[in-house]
Amino acid sequence: MVKKTLLLLIFFTFLLNFSYAFDEKQVRFLIEDGAYEEAIEILNKERSESFSYFYYYGVVNKELLNFNEAKKYFEKALSINDADINLCVNYGDLLLKMNEIDLLVKKLEEWHKRGIKDNRIELLRAKYYRRMKEYKTALLILNKIADDKTIEEEVLKEKVDVLILSNSNQEALKTLNRIIIGTYSDNLKNYALQTLKTISIAKQKINFEFSYAYGYDNNVVSKPSDNYYAALISGKDDNFHLFSVSFKYFNNFENTIFRLNYDGSYSAYNHLSQYNYFSNDFSINGVYKINQDLNLDITYGIFYSLLDEKSYLLANILTPGISIDTHRLSISIKPFIEKREFMLRPASEHEDRDGYRYGGKVELSKFYRRHFFGLGYEISRDDTEGDNWKTNQHKFHFRAYLKPVNKFITDFYFEYKIDDYLDKHKIFLTERKDKISNVVFTVEYLINKIVSVFGRYVYVNSNSNIMLYDYQRRITTLGLQVRF
C-alpha cells in the first residue's frame, strides 16, 4: 500500500512538473521576435534553478532595460556554467551598457586566459576599446573578424561608429556606400542612410548658397506676400528677378547640436511699381540628444522684411520640440508661439494684423534609400489686433524629395490650409472662410558639386467665400544655384 502511494505521488509530481515545464524553445523564439513581455510571462510561470532559466531571464531583462535584474540572473547562470559563449557575450555587453568598465576588463582578461574565444567576444572587445577612445586598436580587431558572416552587419555598424569618432569620415563614407549598395538588411541600410546624412552635414560645418532666378507671375499680389499672410491680388501678370542667399553653420558636439541659419531673398518685378521686396529669415537652433533615438530641441527665429526699402514686417518665433528618430521613421512634436508687428500701419483698425499666433505641429518623416518623405499637420490660433484677421487655422502638408537618377533631384511639396475667421468681416459683413492649396514642384540638375540649374513651378488656389480673396496664381522660375 505504501509502495502504491509513493508511486502515485511520483506520478502526480511528474504530471505537475510536466504541465509547467520551462519551454526553452518557445522563449527563445519569442526573444528572437522581440516579444520580451510574452517571454517574461512564460518565465514567471515556473521558477527554475536551471542554467537556461537564469540565462533567458537575464536576456529578457536586458532587452527590457532592467539592467540590475539582468545582471543578477546572468551572474546566477555564471555560477552554474561560466564558459557558455552566449552568456559571456550577453553579460559583457550588459556590463558595457551599465558602464561597469573595470568588471568588463576583468572578465575579458579572464576569458582570454581560460581560452574562451569567439568572434562575438572580440566584437565586444572592440566596443570596449571604442569606449576608451583607442580607435586604432578597435579597428584592428574589427578588421580581423570582418569575414565572419554571422556577425558581419554588427561589425560593419561598429566600424562606421569607430571611423566617425576617429574623424576618418572618408573611410566611413566608403563603408556606408558599401552597405547601401550591398545585400544587407533593411535595418542596416536605413542606419547607413541616416548616418550618411549626418556625416554630410558634419563634414561641411559652414555652408553658403547663392541663387538667381528669372520668373513669370500670372497674378501678381498688390503688395508682396510673405511667409505669414497672402495679400490682395492685382489680376496683372509680370516678369521678375529673384536673388536668394543662404548661410548655414552647424556644429555637432558629443550630446548637443548647434545650428545657425540665415535665408535672404530679394524680388524685383520688371514693370509694376512697389514690388521690390526683401525678406530676411534668421534662426538659432539647439538640439540635446537624450539617447540615440530621443532628442529635445529649441529654435528661436527672427523674420524681418522690407518693402521698397521701407520696414514692412518684424516677427519673433519660439519653437521648442521633441523628436524620436529611429532607423525607420522620425516623429517630431513642436508647439510654437509667434509675435509679429507690421511697420506699415493699415488704413482701418480692423485690418491691423499685429498680434500673436500660437499652436503646435506634428510631423512624420522617413528616409528611404536616397529619398525623403514627410507628412505633417499644424493647428494654430491667429490672435490679431484687427477683427478681420482673427482666425483658427488647420494645415496639412506632404513632401517627397526624390533622387531618381544621378545628378537629378525632384522636390514635390503640397500644402492644404483651412482658415476659419472668427469675426464677421467689417466691410463684407460675413464670416470669411478660406481653403488654400499650394503646390511647389522643383527639378534640379547638379552640374557638379558647386553649381546646379533648377526649374520651379508654384500653383496657389485660394478658395474663399469672399470674392476679393478668391483667386488662382501660377509662378514659373528658371535659375542657377552656387554652393560653397
CORDA-V201419 format. One record per pair of residues at least 12 apart in sequence whose ideal C-beta (glycine too) atoms are under 10 Angstrom apart, sorted by the first residue. I is the first residue (numbers start at 0). GAP is how many residues later the second one is. Records with the same first field share a line. If there is no record, write none. Layout:
BEGIN
I->GAP ; GAP
END
This chain:
BEGIN
16->29
18->26 ; 27
19->25 ; 26 ; 27 ; 28
20->24 ; 25 ; 27
21->20 ; 21 ; 23 ; 24 ; 25 ; 26 ; 28 ; 30 ; 31 ; 34
22->19 ; 20 ; 22 ; 23
23->18 ; 26 ; 28 ; 29 ; 31 ; 32
25->12 ; 13 ; 16
26->12 ; 13 ; 14 ; 15 ; 16 ; 25 ; 26 ; 29 ; 30 ; 32 ; 33
27->24 ; 28 ; 31
29->12 ; 13 ; 26 ; 30
30->25 ; 28 ; 29 ; 32
33->29
34->25
35->23 ; 24 ; 25 ; 26 ; 27 ; 28 ; 29 ; 30
36->23 ; 27
37->22
38->17 ; 18 ; 20 ; 21 ; 24 ; 25
39->16 ; 17 ; 20 ; 21 ; 23 ; 24 ; 26
40->19
41->14 ; 18
42->13 ; 14 ; 17 ; 18 ; 30
43->13
48->27 ; 31
49->27 ; 30
50->25 ; 26 ; 27 ; 28 ; 29 ; 30 ; 33 ; 36
51->25 ; 28 ; 29 ; 32
52->20 ; 23 ; 24 ; 27
53->18 ; 19 ; 20 ; 21 ; 22 ; 23 ; 24 ; 25 ; 26 ; 27 ; 33
54->18 ; 19 ; 21 ; 22 ; 23 ; 25 ; 26 ; 29 ; 31 ; 32 ; 35 ; 36
55->17 ; 21
56->12 ; 13 ; 15 ; 16 ; 17 ; 19 ; 20
57->12 ; 13 ; 14 ; 15 ; 16 ; 17 ; 18 ; 19 ; 20 ; 29 ; 32 ; 33 ; 36
58->14 ; 15 ; 18 ; 27 ; 28 ; 31 ; 35
59->13
60->12 ; 13 ; 33
61->12 ; 28 ; 29 ; 31 ; 32 ; 35 ; 36
62->27
64->32
66->27 ; 28 ; 30 ; 31 ; 32 ; 33
67->26 ; 30
69->20 ; 21 ; 24 ; 27 ; 28
70->20 ; 23 ; 24 ; 27 ; 29 ; 32
73->13 ; 14 ; 16 ; 17 ; 18 ; 20 ; 21
74->12 ; 16
76->13 ; 14
77->13 ; 29
81->25 ; 28 ; 29 ; 32 ; 34
82->28 ; 31 ; 32 ; 33
83->32
84->26 ; 31 ; 32 ; 33 ; 34 ; 35 ; 36
85->32 ; 34
87->19 ; 20 ; 22 ; 23 ; 28 ; 30 ; 32 ; 33 ; 36
88->22 ; 29 ; 30 ; 31 ; 32 ; 34 ; 35 ; 62
89->30 ; 34
90->12 ; 13 ; 16 ; 33
91->12 ; 15 ; 16 ; 19 ; 28 ; 29 ; 31 ; 32 ; 33 ; 35 ; 36
92->27 ; 30 ; 31 ; 34
94->12 ; 13 ; 29 ; 33
95->28 ; 31 ; 32 ; 34 ; 35
96->30
98->32
100->27 ; 30 ; 31
103->20 ; 21 ; 23 ; 24 ; 27
104->20 ; 23 ; 27
106->14 ; 17
107->13 ; 14 ; 16 ; 17 ; 20
110->13 ; 14
111->13
117->27 ; 30 ; 33
118->22 ; 25 ; 26 ; 27 ; 28 ; 29 ; 31 ; 32 ; 35 ; 36
119->25 ; 28 ; 30 ; 31 ; 34 ; 35
120->24
121->19 ; 20 ; 22 ; 23 ; 26 ; 29 ; 33
122->15 ; 18 ; 19 ; 22 ; 25 ; 28 ; 31 ; 32 ; 35
123->17 ; 34
124->12 ; 13 ; 16 ; 17 ; 20
125->12 ; 13 ; 14 ; 15 ; 16 ; 17 ; 18 ; 19 ; 29 ; 32 ; 33 ; 36
126->14 ; 15 ; 27 ; 31 ; 34 ; 35
127->13
128->12 ; 13 ; 33
129->12 ; 28 ; 29 ; 31 ; 32 ; 35 ; 36
132->29 ; 32 ; 33
133->28 ; 32
134->26 ; 27 ; 28 ; 29 ; 30 ; 31 ; 32 ; 33
135->26 ; 30
136->25
137->20 ; 21 ; 23 ; 24 ; 25 ; 27 ; 28
138->19 ; 20 ; 23 ; 24 ; 27 ; 29 ; 32
140->14 ; 17 ; 21
141->12 ; 13 ; 14 ; 16 ; 17 ; 20 ; 21
142->12 ; 16
144->13
145->13
151->30 ; 32 ; 36
152->26 ; 29 ; 31 ; 32 ; 34 ; 35 ; 36 ; 38
153->34
155->19 ; 20 ; 22 ; 23 ; 26 ; 28 ; 32 ; 35 ; 36
156->18 ; 22 ; 30 ; 31 ; 34 ; 35 ; 38
158->12 ; 13 ; 16
159->12 ; 13 ; 15 ; 16 ; 19 ; 28 ; 31 ; 32 ; 35 ; 36 ; 39
160->34
162->12 ; 13 ; 36
163->12 ; 31 ; 34 ; 35 ; 38
166->35
168->30 ; 31 ; 33 ; 34
169->29 ; 33
171->23 ; 24 ; 27 ; 31
172->22 ; 23 ; 26 ; 27 ; 30
174->17 ; 20
175->13 ; 15 ; 16 ; 17 ; 18 ; 19 ; 20 ; 23
176->15 ; 19
177->14
178->12 ; 13 ; 14 ; 16 ; 17
179->12 ; 13 ; 16 ; 189 ; 190
185->141 ; 142 ; 182 ; 183
186->139 ; 140 ; 141
187->139
188->138 ; 178 ; 179 ; 180
189->136 ; 137 ; 138 ; 139 ; 176 ; 177 ; 178 ; 179
190->135 ; 136 ; 137
191->135 ; 177
192->134 ; 174 ; 175 ; 176 ; 177 ; 178 ; 179
193->131 ; 132 ; 133 ; 134 ; 136 ; 173
194->132
195->171 ; 174
196->170 ; 175
197->54 ; 59
198->53
200->47 ; 49 ; 51 ; 56 ; 58
201->48 ; 49 ; 50 ; 55
202->47
203->44 ; 46 ; 279 ; 280
204->43 ; 44 ; 45 ; 46 ; 47
205->41 ; 42 ; 43 ; 44 ; 45 ; 54 ; 278
206->39 ; 40 ; 41 ; 42 ; 43 ; 54 ; 276 ; 277
207->37 ; 38 ; 39 ; 40 ; 41 ; 54 ; 274 ; 275 ; 276
208->35 ; 36 ; 37 ; 38 ; 39 ; 54 ; 243 ; 272 ; 273 ; 274 ; 275
209->33 ; 34 ; 35 ; 36 ; 37 ; 270 ; 271 ; 272 ; 273 ; 274
210->31 ; 32 ; 33 ; 34 ; 35 ; 54 ; 241 ; 242 ; 243 ; 266 ; 268 ; 269 ; 270 ; 271 ; 272
211->29 ; 30 ; 31 ; 32 ; 265 ; 266 ; 267 ; 268 ; 269 ; 270
212->27 ; 28 ; 29 ; 30 ; 31 ; 52 ; 54 ; 241 ; 242 ; 243 ; 263 ; 264 ; 265 ; 266 ; 267 ; 268
213->25 ; 26 ; 27 ; 28 ; 56 ; 262 ; 263 ; 264 ; 265 ; 266
214->23 ; 24 ; 25 ; 26 ; 27 ; 52 ; 54 ; 240 ; 241 ; 242 ; 243 ; 260 ; 261 ; 262 ; 263 ; 264
215->21 ; 22 ; 23 ; 24 ; 258 ; 259 ; 260 ; 261 ; 262
216->17 ; 19 ; 20 ; 21 ; 22 ; 23 ; 50 ; 52 ; 55 ; 58 ; 241 ; 256 ; 257 ; 258 ; 259 ; 260
217->17 ; 18 ; 19 ; 20 ; 254 ; 255 ; 256 ; 257 ; 258
218->14 ; 15 ; 16 ; 17 ; 18 ; 19 ; 241 ; 252 ; 253 ; 254 ; 255 ; 256
219->13 ; 14 ; 15 ; 16 ; 17 ; 18 ; 20 ; 49 ; 51 ; 52 ; 55 ; 253 ; 255
220->12 ; 13 ; 15 ; 54 ; 56 ; 250 ; 252
221->12 ; 13 ; 14 ; 50 ; 52 ; 53
222->51 ; 52 ; 54 ; 84 ; 89 ; 121
223->43 ; 45 ; 50 ; 51 ; 52 ; 53 ; 54 ; 55 ; 81 ; 83 ; 84 ; 88
224->52 ; 235 ; 248
225->51 ; 53 ; 77 ; 79 ; 81 ; 86 ; 87 ; 89 ; 114 ; 116
226->52 ; 54 ; 76 ; 78 ; 86 ; 88 ; 90
227->75 ; 77 ; 85 ; 87 ; 110 ; 112 ; 114 ; 125 ; 129 ; 154
228->84 ; 111 ; 113 ; 124 ; 153 ; 155 ; 160
229->187 ; 189 ; 204 ; 206 ; 230 ; 232 ; 234 ; 239 ; 241 ; 243
230->238
231->236 ; 237 ; 239
232->227 ; 229 ; 235 ; 236 ; 237 ; 238 ; 239 ; 240
233->38 ; 41 ; 237
234->236
235->33 ; 35 ; 36
236->34 ; 35 ; 237
237->31 ; 32 ; 33 ; 34 ; 37
238->30 ; 31 ; 32 ; 33
239->27 ; 28 ; 29 ; 30 ; 31 ; 32 ; 35 ; 36 ; 37 ; 235 ; 237
240->25 ; 26 ; 27 ; 28 ; 29 ; 35 ; 236
241->23 ; 24 ; 25 ; 26 ; 35 ; 214 ; 233 ; 235 ; 237
242->21 ; 22 ; 23 ; 24 ; 25 ; 35 ; 236
243->19 ; 20 ; 21 ; 22 ; 23 ; 35 ; 235 ; 237
244->17 ; 18 ; 19 ; 20 ; 21 ; 35
245->15 ; 16 ; 17 ; 18 ; 19 ; 35 ; 235 ; 237
246->13 ; 14 ; 15 ; 16 ; 17 ; 35 ; 237
247->12 ; 13 ; 14 ; 15
248->12 ; 13 ; 35
249->35
251->35 ; 37
252->34 ; 35 ; 36
253->35
254->32 ; 33 ; 34 ; 35 ; 36 ; 40
255->30 ; 31 ; 32 ; 33 ; 39 ; 40 ; 41
256->28 ; 29 ; 30 ; 31 ; 32 ; 38 ; 40
257->26 ; 27 ; 28 ; 29
258->24 ; 25 ; 26 ; 27 ; 28 ; 38 ; 40
259->22 ; 23 ; 24 ; 25
260->20 ; 21 ; 22 ; 23 ; 24 ; 38 ; 40
261->18 ; 19 ; 20 ; 21 ; 40
262->16 ; 17 ; 18 ; 19 ; 20 ; 40
263->14 ; 15 ; 16 ; 17 ; 18 ; 40 ; 41
264->12 ; 13 ; 14 ; 15 ; 16 ; 40
265->12 ; 13 ; 14 ; 40
266->12
272->35
273->33 ; 34
274->32 ; 33
275->30 ; 31 ; 32 ; 33 ; 34
276->28 ; 29 ; 30 ; 31 ; 35
277->26 ; 27 ; 28 ; 29 ; 30 ; 31 ; 34
278->24 ; 25 ; 26 ; 27 ; 28 ; 33 ; 34
279->22 ; 23 ; 24 ; 25 ; 26 ; 34
280->20 ; 21 ; 22 ; 23 ; 24 ; 34 ; 36
281->18 ; 19 ; 20 ; 21 ; 22
282->16 ; 17 ; 18 ; 19 ; 20 ; 34 ; 36
283->14 ; 15 ; 16 ; 17 ; 18
284->12 ; 13 ; 14 ; 15 ; 16 ; 34 ; 36
285->12 ; 13 ; 14
286->12 ; 34 ; 36
288->36
289->32
291->33 ; 34 ; 35
292->30 ; 31 ; 32 ; 33 ; 34 ; 37
293->28 ; 29 ; 30 ; 31 ; 32
294->26 ; 27 ; 28 ; 29 ; 30 ; 35 ; 37
295->24 ; 25 ; 26 ; 27
296->22 ; 23 ; 24 ; 25 ; 26 ; 35 ; 37
297->20 ; 21 ; 22 ; 23 ; 36
298->18 ; 19 ; 20 ; 21 ; 22 ; 35 ; 37
299->16 ; 17 ; 18 ; 19 ; 20
300->14 ; 15 ; 16 ; 17 ; 18 ; 35 ; 37
301->12 ; 13 ; 14 ; 15
302->12 ; 13 ; 14 ; 35 ; 37
303->12 ; 39
304->37 ; 38
305->37
306->36 ; 37
309->33 ; 34
310->30 ; 31 ; 32 ; 33
311->30 ; 31 ; 32
312->27 ; 28 ; 29 ; 30 ; 31 ; 40 ; 41
313->25 ; 26 ; 27 ; 28 ; 29 ; 40
314->23 ; 24 ; 25 ; 26 ; 27 ; 42
315->21 ; 22 ; 23 ; 24 ; 25
316->19 ; 20 ; 21 ; 22 ; 23 ; 40
317->17 ; 18 ; 19 ; 20 ; 21 ; 40
318->15 ; 16 ; 17 ; 18 ; 19 ; 41 ; 42
319->13 ; 14 ; 15 ; 16 ; 17
320->12 ; 13 ; 14 ; 15 ; 39 ; 40 ; 41 ; 42
321->12 ; 13
322->40 ; 42
324->40
325->40
326->40
327->38 ; 39 ; 40
328->35 ; 36 ; 37 ; 38 ; 44
329->33 ; 34 ; 35 ; 36 ; 37 ; 44
330->31 ; 32 ; 33 ; 34
331->29 ; 30 ; 31 ; 32 ; 33 ; 42 ; 44
332->27 ; 28 ; 29 ; 30
333->25 ; 26 ; 27 ; 28 ; 29 ; 42 ; 44
334->23 ; 24 ; 25 ; 26 ; 45
335->21 ; 22 ; 23 ; 24 ; 25 ; 42 ; 44
336->19 ; 20 ; 21 ; 22 ; 23 ; 43
337->17 ; 18 ; 19 ; 20 ; 21 ; 42 ; 44
338->15 ; 16 ; 17 ; 18 ; 19
339->13 ; 14 ; 15 ; 16 ; 17 ; 42 ; 44
340->12 ; 13 ; 14 ; 44
341->12 ; 13 ; 42 ; 43
345->39 ; 40 ; 42 ; 43
347->38 ; 39 ; 40 ; 78 ; 79
348->36 ; 37 ; 38 ; 39 ; 77
349->34 ; 35 ; 36 ; 37 ; 38 ; 39 ; 73 ; 75 ; 76 ; 77
350->33 ; 34 ; 35 ; 36 ; 37 ; 38 ; 75 ; 76
351->32 ; 33 ; 34 ; 35 ; 36 ; 37
352->29 ; 31 ; 32 ; 33 ; 35 ; 36 ; 37
353->30 ; 31 ; 32 ; 35
354->27 ; 28 ; 29 ; 30 ; 31 ; 34 ; 35
355->25 ; 26 ; 27 ; 28 ; 29
356->23 ; 24 ; 25 ; 26 ; 27 ; 34 ; 36
357->22 ; 23 ; 24 ; 25
358->19 ; 20 ; 21 ; 22 ; 23 ; 33 ; 34 ; 35 ; 36
359->17 ; 18 ; 19 ; 20
360->15 ; 16 ; 17 ; 18 ; 19 ; 34 ; 36
361->13 ; 14 ; 15 ; 16 ; 17
362->12 ; 13 ; 14 ; 15 ; 34 ; 36
363->12 ; 13
364->34 ; 36
366->34
367->34
368->33 ; 34
369->31 ; 32 ; 33 ; 34 ; 35 ; 36 ; 39
370->29 ; 30 ; 31 ; 32 ; 33 ; 39
371->27 ; 28 ; 29 ; 30 ; 31 ; 39
372->25 ; 26 ; 27 ; 28 ; 29 ; 39
373->23 ; 24 ; 25 ; 26 ; 27 ; 39
374->21 ; 22 ; 23 ; 24 ; 25
375->19 ; 20 ; 21 ; 22 ; 23 ; 39
376->17 ; 18 ; 19 ; 20
377->15 ; 16 ; 17 ; 18 ; 19 ; 37 ; 39
378->13 ; 14 ; 15 ; 16
379->12 ; 13 ; 14 ; 15
380->12 ; 41
381->37 ; 39 ; 40
382->39
383->38 ; 39
385->37 ; 40
386->34 ; 35 ; 36 ; 37 ; 38 ; 39
387->33 ; 35 ; 36 ; 37 ; 38 ; 39 ; 40 ; 44
388->30 ; 32 ; 33 ; 34 ; 36 ; 43
389->30 ; 31 ; 32 ; 33
390->27 ; 28 ; 29 ; 30 ; 31 ; 32 ; 41 ; 42 ; 43
391->26 ; 27 ; 28 ; 29 ; 30
392->24 ; 25 ; 26 ; 27 ; 28 ; 41
393->22 ; 23 ; 24 ; 25 ; 26 ; 41
394->20 ; 21 ; 22 ; 23 ; 24 ; 41 ; 43
395->18 ; 19 ; 20 ; 21 ; 22
396->16 ; 17 ; 18 ; 19 ; 20 ; 41
397->14 ; 15 ; 16 ; 17 ; 18
398->12 ; 13 ; 14 ; 15 ; 16 ; 41
399->12 ; 13 ; 14 ; 41
400->12 ; 41
402->41 ; 43
405->40
406->37 ; 38 ; 39 ; 40 ; 41 ; 45
407->35 ; 36 ; 37 ; 38
408->33 ; 34 ; 35 ; 36 ; 37 ; 43 ; 45
409->31 ; 32 ; 33 ; 34
410->29 ; 30 ; 31 ; 32 ; 33 ; 43 ; 45
411->27 ; 28 ; 29 ; 30 ; 31
412->25 ; 26 ; 27 ; 28 ; 29 ; 45
413->23 ; 24 ; 25 ; 26 ; 27 ; 45
414->21 ; 22 ; 23 ; 24 ; 25 ; 45
415->19 ; 20 ; 21 ; 22 ; 23 ; 45
416->17 ; 18 ; 19 ; 20 ; 21 ; 45
417->15 ; 16 ; 17 ; 18
418->13 ; 14 ; 15 ; 16 ; 17 ; 43 ; 45 ; 50
419->12 ; 13 ; 14 ; 15
420->12 ; 13 ; 43 ; 44 ; 45
424->40 ; 41 ; 43 ; 44
426->39 ; 41
427->37 ; 38 ; 39 ; 40 ; 41
429->35 ; 36
430->34 ; 35
431->32 ; 33 ; 34 ; 36 ; 37
432->30 ; 31 ; 32 ; 33 ; 36
433->28 ; 29 ; 30 ; 31 ; 32 ; 35 ; 36
434->26 ; 27 ; 28 ; 29 ; 30
435->24 ; 25 ; 26 ; 27 ; 28 ; 33 ; 35
436->22 ; 23 ; 24 ; 25 ; 26 ; 35
437->20 ; 21 ; 22 ; 23 ; 24 ; 35
438->18 ; 19 ; 20 ; 21 ; 22 ; 35
439->16 ; 17 ; 18 ; 19 ; 20 ; 35
440->14 ; 15 ; 16 ; 17 ; 18
441->12 ; 13 ; 14 ; 15 ; 16 ; 35 ; 37
442->12 ; 13 ; 14
443->12 ; 35 ; 37
445->35 ; 37
446->33 ; 34
447->35
448->34
449->31 ; 32 ; 33 ; 34
450->29 ; 30 ; 31 ; 32
451->27 ; 28 ; 29 ; 30 ; 31
452->25 ; 26 ; 27 ; 28
453->23 ; 24 ; 25 ; 26 ; 27
454->21 ; 22 ; 23 ; 24
455->19 ; 20 ; 21 ; 22 ; 23
456->17 ; 18 ; 19 ; 20
457->15 ; 16 ; 17 ; 18 ; 19
458->13 ; 14 ; 15 ; 16 ; 17
459->12 ; 13 ; 14 ; 15
460->12 ; 13
END
